[in-house]
Amino acid sequence: MAVWATTYQALSMFFASIMKINHGTIVEIDAVPHAEERGTSVCKRIFWCLKAMMDGWQHARLVILIDGTFLKGRYRGKLLIAMGVDSNNHPFPLCYGLVDEETYEKWSWFLQRIRRHVCRQKAGVCIISDRAASIISAIRDPQNGFTEPLGIHRFCLLHVRSNFCHH
């Protein structure tokens, strides 16, 4: 369970506005009622992907880079990011997830949504990531949709190089 306890009314309104302007945008907010504060909820995770990003990736290279980064400030957690690569080798954002921590379960959840909403039935999608154990485990799980022939996993060259330079 995430540590973010609030009504998330403003967040829901924000995403509703985005979905109204960009029809077909996908937003999934998983929240549960707060155990101690009536009328509030605890956000477990959020996934969003703009329709324009999903459509653009359909004409891009079958490559997706994934990573997570720390959130700072009042609401700690992790921002999960998936980036595509266009035909000019320029990255563009695909989708995002907010979670409390990077775990196998959270990466599985994120990857399943990428497969369902972005990749759909495309085979041979190359996922590039760092060497985080939670990502590796999630990608190796066939239920998440990125084992061969649907997916191929490779490590980011920068991370591989830094692993060898520091050892």
C-alpha positions as protocol buffer text, in pm:
chain_id: "A"
residue {
  index: 1
  type: MET
  ca { x: 0 y: 0 z: 0 }
}
residue {
  index: 2
  type: ALA
  ca { x: 125 y: 344 z: -86 }
}
residue {
  index: 3
  type: VAL
  ca { x: 184 y: 604 z: 177 }
}
residue {
  index: 4
  type: TRP
  ca { x: -28 y: 865 z: 0 }
}
residue {
  index: 5
  type: ALA
  ca { x: -350 y: 916 z: 196 }
}
residue {
  index: 6
  type: THR
  ca { x: -589 y: 1170 z: 44 }
}
residue {
  index: 7
  type: THR
  ca { x: -915 y: 1196 z: -146 }
}
residue {
  index: 8
  type: TYR
  ca { x: -731 y: 1238 z: -478 }
}
residue {
  index: 9
  type: GLN
  ca { x: -1021 y: 1451 z: -598 }
}
residue {
  index: 10
  type: ALA
  ca { x: -785 y: 1698 z: -765 }
}
residue {
  index: 11
  type: LEU
  ca { x: -587 y: 1418 z: -931 }
}
residue {
  index: 12
  type: SER
  ca { x: -902 y: 1258 z: -1067 }
}
residue {
  index: 13
  type: MET
  ca { x: -1016 y: 1594 z: -1207 }
}
residue {
  index: 14
  type: PHE
  ca { x: -675 y: 1649 z: -1365 }
}
residue {
  index: 15
  type: PHE
  ca { x: -682 y: 1314 z: -1545 }
}
residue {
  index: 16
  type: ALA
  ca { x: -1049 y: 1358 z: -1642 }
}
residue {
  index: 17
  type: SER
  ca { x: -952 y: 1685 z: -1814 }
}
residue {
  index: 18
  type: ILE
  ca { x: -668 y: 1516 z: -2001 }
}
residue {
  index: 19
  type: MET
  ca { x: -898 y: 1233 z: -2113 }
}
residue {
  index: 20
  type: LYS
  ca { x: -1161 y: 1486 z: -2229 }
}
residue {
  index: 21
  type: ILE
  ca { x: -909 y: 1674 z: -2444 }
}
residue {
  index: 22
  type: ASN
  ca { x: -723 y: 1367 z: -2572 }
}
residue {
  index: 23
  type: HIS
  ca { x: -991 y: 1102 z: -2637 }
}
residue {
  index: 24
  type: GLY
  ca { x: -861 y: 750 z: -2597 }
}
residue {
  index: 25
  type: THR
  ca { x: -611 y: 839 z: -2325 }
}
residue {
  index: 26
  type: ILE
  ca { x: -575 y: 557 z: -2072 }
}
residue {
  index: 27
  type: VAL
  ca { x: -571 y: 634 z: -1700 }
}
residue {
  index: 28
  type: GLU
  ca { x: -591 y: 371 z: -1426 }
}
residue {
  index: 29
  type: ILE
  ca { x: -596 y: 484 z: -1064 }
}
residue {
  index: 30
  type: ASP
  ca { x: -594 y: 208 z: -805 }
}
residue {
  index: 31
  type: ALA
  ca { x: -707 y: 342 z: -469 }
}
residue {
  index: 32
  type: VAL
  ca { x: -862 y: 183 z: -162 }
}
residue {
  index: 33
  type: PRO
  ca { x: -1056 y: 343 z: 123 }
}
residue {
  index: 34
  type: HIS
  ca { x: -837 y: 471 z: 403 }
}
residue {
  index: 35
  type: ALA
  ca { x: -865 y: 247 z: 708 }
}
residue {
  index: 36
  type: GLU
  ca { x: -870 y: 533 z: 962 }
}
residue {
  index: 37
  type: GLU
  ca { x: -997 y: 846 z: 785 }
}
residue {
  index: 38
  type: ARG
  ca { x: -1351 y: 826 z: 652 }
}
residue {
  index: 39
  type: GLY
  ca { x: -1406 y: 979 z: 309 }
}
residue {
  index: 40
  type: THR
  ca { x: -1041 y: 951 z: 207 }
}
residue {
  index: 41
  type: SER
  ca { x: -851 y: 689 z: 16 }
}
residue {
  index: 42
  type: VAL
  ca { x: -502 y: 552 z: -16 }
}
residue {
  index: 43
  type: CYS
  ca { x: -356 y: 555 z: -365 }
}
residue {
  index: 44
  type: LYS
  ca { x: -185 y: 227 z: -449 }
}
residue {
  index: 45
  type: ARG
  ca { x: -73 y: 312 z: -802 }
}
residue {
  index: 46
  type: ILE
  ca { x: -152 y: 516 z: -1111 }
}
residue {
  index: 47
  type: PHE
  ca { x: -89 y: 444 z: -1480 }
}
residue {
  index: 48
  type: TRP
  ca { x: -144 y: 686 z: -1766 }
}
residue {
  index: 49
  type: CYS
  ca { x: -75 y: 693 z: -2137 }
}
residue {
  index: 50
  type: LEU
  ca { x: -192 y: 963 z: -2376 }
}
residue {
  index: 51
  type: LYS
  ca { x: -369 y: 842 z: -2691 }
}
residue {
  index: 52
  type: ALA
  ca { x: -127 y: 1039 z: -2909 }
}
residue {
  index: 53
  type: MET
  ca { x: 166 y: 856 z: -2750 }
}
residue {
  index: 54
  type: MET
  ca { x: 7 y: 514 z: -2803 }
}
residue {
  index: 55
  type: ASP
  ca { x: -76 y: 597 z: -3165 }
}
residue {
  index: 56
  type: GLY
  ca { x: 270 y: 739 z: -3233 }
}
residue {
  index: 57
  type: TRP
  ca { x: 443 y: 427 z: -3106 }
}
residue {
  index: 58
  type: GLN
  ca { x: 251 y: 215 z: -3357 }
}
residue {
  index: 59
  type: HIS
  ca { x: 470 y: 376 z: -3628 }
}
residue {
  index: 60
  type: ALA
  ca { x: 796 y: 380 z: -3433 }
}
residue {
  index: 61
  type: ARG
  ca { x: 1066 y: 123 z: -3374 }
}
residue {
  index: 62
  type: LEU
  ca { x: 966 y: -177 z: -3166 }
}
residue {
  index: 63
  type: VAL
  ca { x: 1181 y: -53 z: -2879 }
}
residue {
  index: 64
  type: ILE
  ca { x: 1071 y: 58 z: -2532 }
}
residue {
  index: 65
  type: LEU
  ca { x: 1306 y: 186 z: -2264 }
}
residue {
  index: 66
  type: ILE
  ca { x: 1183 y: 154 z: -1905 }
}
residue {
  index: 67
  type: ASP
  ca { x: 1316 y: 295 z: -1582 }
}
residue {
  index: 68
  type: GLY
  ca { x: 1205 y: 429 z: -1247 }
}
residue {
  index: 69
  type: THR
  ca { x: 1308 y: 734 z: -1049 }
}
residue {
  index: 70
  type: PHE
  ca { x: 1254 y: 862 z: -696 }
}
residue {
  index: 71
  type: LEU
  ca { x: 990 y: 1120 z: -611 }
}
residue {
  index: 72
  type: LYS
  ca { x: 1095 y: 1378 z: -356 }
}
residue {
  index: 73
  type: GLY
  ca { x: 894 y: 1605 z: -135 }
}
residue {
  index: 74
  type: ARG
  ca { x: 584 y: 1531 z: 67 }
}
residue {
  index: 75
  type: TYR
  ca { x: 466 y: 1234 z: -138 }
}
residue {
  index: 76
  type: ARG
  ca { x: 749 y: 986 z: -168 }
}
residue {
  index: 77
  type: GLY
  ca { x: 731 y: 707 z: -419 }
}
residue {
  index: 78
  type: LYS
  ca { x: 858 y: 612 z: -762 }
}
residue {
  index: 79
  type: LEU
  ca { x: 778 y: 735 z: -1108 }
}
residue {
  index: 80
  type: LEU
  ca { x: 795 y: 454 z: -1364 }
}
residue {
  index: 81
  type: ILE
  ca { x: 860 y: 568 z: -1719 }
}
residue {
  index: 82
  type: ALA
  ca { x: 837 y: 399 z: -2059 }
}
residue {
  index: 83
  type: MET
  ca { x: 997 y: 574 z: -2357 }
}
residue {
  index: 84
  type: GLY
  ca { x: 968 y: 487 z: -2726 }
}
residue {
  index: 85
  type: VAL
  ca { x: 1223 y: 546 z: -3002 }
}
residue {
  index: 86
  type: ASP
  ca { x: 1113 y: 702 z: -3333 }
}
residue {
  index: 87
  type: SER
  ca { x: 1260 y: 634 z: -3678 }
}
residue {
  index: 88
  type: ASN
  ca { x: 1516 y: 913 z: -3626 }
}
residue {
  index: 89
  type: ASN
  ca { x: 1636 y: 748 z: -3302 }
}
residue {
  index: 90
  type: HIS
  ca { x: 1479 y: 1025 z: -3095 }
}
residue {
  index: 91
  type: PRO
  ca { x: 1314 y: 916 z: -2769 }
}
residue {
  index: 92
  type: PHE
  ca { x: 959 y: 1014 z: -2690 }
}
residue {
  index: 93
  type: PRO
  ca { x: 751 y: 946 z: -2379 }
}
residue {
  index: 94
  type: LEU
  ca { x: 502 y: 661 z: -2393 }
}
residue {
  index: 95
  type: CYS
  ca { x: 348 y: 613 z: -2052 }
}
residue {
  index: 96
  type: TYR
  ca { x: 399 y: 666 z: -1682 }
}
residue {
  index: 97
  type: GLY
  ca { x: 322 y: 497 z: -1355 }
}
residue {
  index: 98
  type: LEU
  ca { x: 327 y: 619 z: -996 }
}
residue {
  index: 99
  type: VAL
  ca { x: 393 y: 353 z: -734 }
}
residue {
  index: 100
  type: ASP
  ca { x: 518 y: 346 z: -377 }
}
residue {
  index: 101
  type: GLU
  ca { x: 823 y: 133 z: -456 }
}
residue {
  index: 102
  type: GLU
  ca { x: 989 y: -60 z: -739 }
}
residue {
  index: 103
  type: THR
  ca { x: 900 y: -423 z: -682 }
}
residue {
  index: 104
  type: TYR
  ca { x: 837 y: -724 z: -903 }
}
residue {
  index: 105
  type: GLU
  ca { x: 462 y: -676 z: -848 }
}
residue {
  index: 106
  type: LYS
  ca { x: 466 y: -305 z: -944 }
}
residue {
  index: 107
  type: TRP
  ca { x: 683 y: -360 z: -1253 }
}
residue {
  index: 108
  type: SER
  ca { x: 459 y: -652 z: -1357 }
}
residue {
  index: 109
  type: TRP
  ca { x: 154 y: -429 z: -1324 }
}
residue {
  index: 110
  type: PHE
  ca { x: 323 y: -154 z: -1532 }
}
residue {
  index: 111
  type: LEU
  ca { x: 445 y: -396 z: -1801 }
}
residue {
  index: 112
  type: GLN
  ca { x: 103 y: -559 z: -1833 }
}
residue {
  index: 113
  type: ARG
  ca { x: -50 y: -220 z: -1907 }
}
residue {
  index: 114
  type: ILE
  ca { x: 220 y: -134 z: -2159 }
}
residue {
  index: 115
  type: ARG
  ca { x: 152 y: -464 z: -2335 }
}
residue {
  index: 116
  type: ARG
  ca { x: -226 y: -420 z: -2328 }
}
residue {
  index: 117
  type: HIS
  ca { x: -249 y: -54 z: -2425 }
}
residue {
  index: 118
  type: VAL
  ca { x: 66 y: 22 z: -2624 }
}
residue {
  index: 119
  type: CYS
  ca { x: 219 y: -294 z: -2773 }
}
residue {
  index: 120
  type: ARG
  ca { x: -102 y: -490 z: -2803 }
}
residue {
  index: 121
  type: GLN
  ca { x: -25 y: -809 z: -3004 }
}
residue {
  index: 122
  type: LYS
  ca { x: 301 y: -689 z: -3163 }
}
residue {
  index: 123
  type: ALA
  ca { x: 579 y: -947 z: -3145 }
}
residue {
  index: 124
  type: GLY
  ca { x: 949 y: -878 z: -3110 }
}
residue {
  index: 125
  type: VAL
  ca { x: 920 y: -571 z: -2889 }
}
residue {
  index: 126
  type: CYS
  ca { x: 1262 y: -495 z: -2740 }
}
residue {
  index: 127
  type: ILE
  ca { x: 1251 y: -379 z: -2379 }
}
residue {
  index: 128
  type: ILE
  ca { x: 1566 y: -201 z: -2262 }
}
residue {
  index: 129
  type: SER
  ca { x: 1623 y: -157 z: -1889 }
}
residue {
  index: 130
  type: ASP
  ca { x: 1885 y: -135 z: -1621 }
}
residue {
  index: 131
  type: ARG
  ca { x: 1981 y: -442 z: -1421 }
}
residue {
  index: 132
  type: ALA
  ca { x: 1727 y: -395 z: -1136 }
}
residue {
  index: 133
  type: ALA
  ca { x: 1624 y: -736 z: -1006 }
}
residue {
  index: 134
  type: SER
  ca { x: 1256 y: -636 z: -988 }
}
residue {
  index: 135
  type: ILE
  ca { x: 1251 y: -536 z: -1357 }
}
residue {
  index: 136
  type: ILE
  ca { x: 1437 y: -850 z: -1468 }
}
residue {
  index: 137
  type: SER
  ca { x: 1196 y: -1075 z: -1276 }
}
residue {
  index: 138
  type: ALA
  ca { x: 890 y: -897 z: -1415 }
}
residue {
  index: 139
  type: ILE
  ca { x: 1014 y: -913 z: -1774 }
}
residue {
  index: 140
  type: ARG
  ca { x: 1091 y: -1286 z: -1740 }
}
residue {
  index: 141
  type: ASP
  ca { x: 733 y: -1358 z: -1630 }
}
residue {
  index: 142
  type: PRO
  ca { x: 534 y: -1472 z: -1938 }
}
residue {
  index: 143
  type: GLN
  ca { x: 211 y: -1330 z: -1791 }
}
residue {
  index: 144
  type: ASN
  ca { x: 350 y: -978 z: -1839 }
}
residue {
  index: 145
  type: GLY
  ca { x: 376 y: -1020 z: -2216 }
}
residue {
  index: 146
  type: PHE
  ca { x: 744 y: -961 z: -2288 }
}
residue {
  index: 147
  type: THR
  ca { x: 897 y: -1307 z: -2314 }
}
residue {
  index: 148
  type: GLU
  ca { x: 987 y: -1439 z: -2659 }
}
residue {
  index: 149
  type: PRO
  ca { x: 838 y: -1423 z: -2919 }
}
residue {
  index: 150
  type: LEU
  ca { x: 640 y: -1120 z: -2798 }
}
residue {
  index: 151
  type: GLY
  ca { x: 936 y: -950 z: -2637 }
}
residue {
  index: 152
  type: ILE
  ca { x: 1312 y: -938 z: -2615 }
}
residue {
  index: 153
  type: HIS
  ca { x: 1493 y: -795 z: -2313 }
}
residue {
  index: 154
  type: ARG
  ca { x: 1823 y: -612 z: -2336 }
}
residue {
  index: 155
  type: PHE
  ca { x: 2022 y: -408 z: -2086 }
}
residue {
  index: 156
  type: CYS
  ca { x: 2106 y: -43 z: -2126 }
}
residue {
  index: 157
  type: LEU
  ca { x: 2465 y: -20 z: -2254 }
}
residue {
  index: 158
  type: LEU
  ca { x: 2538 y: 268 z: -2018 }
}
residue {
  index: 159
  type: HIS
  ca { x: 2446 y: 52 z: -1717 }
}
residue {
  index: 160
  type: VAL
  ca { x: 2637 y: -250 z: -1847 }
}
residue {
  index: 161
  type: ARG
  ca { x: 2947 y: -36 z: -1906 }
}
residue {
  index: 162
  type: SER
  ca { x: 2926 y: 126 z: -1561 }
}
residue {
  index: 163
  type: ASN
  ca { x: 2893 y: -218 z: -1399 }
}
residue {
  index: 164
  type: PHE
  ca { x: 3221 y: -329 z: -1558 }
}
residue {
  index: 165
  type: CYS
  ca { x: 3403 y: -1 z: -1485 }
}
residue {
  index: 166
  type: HIS
  ca { x: 3319 y: -11 z: -1112 }
}
residue {
  index: 167
  type: HIS
  ca { x: 3424 y: -370 z: -1054 }
}
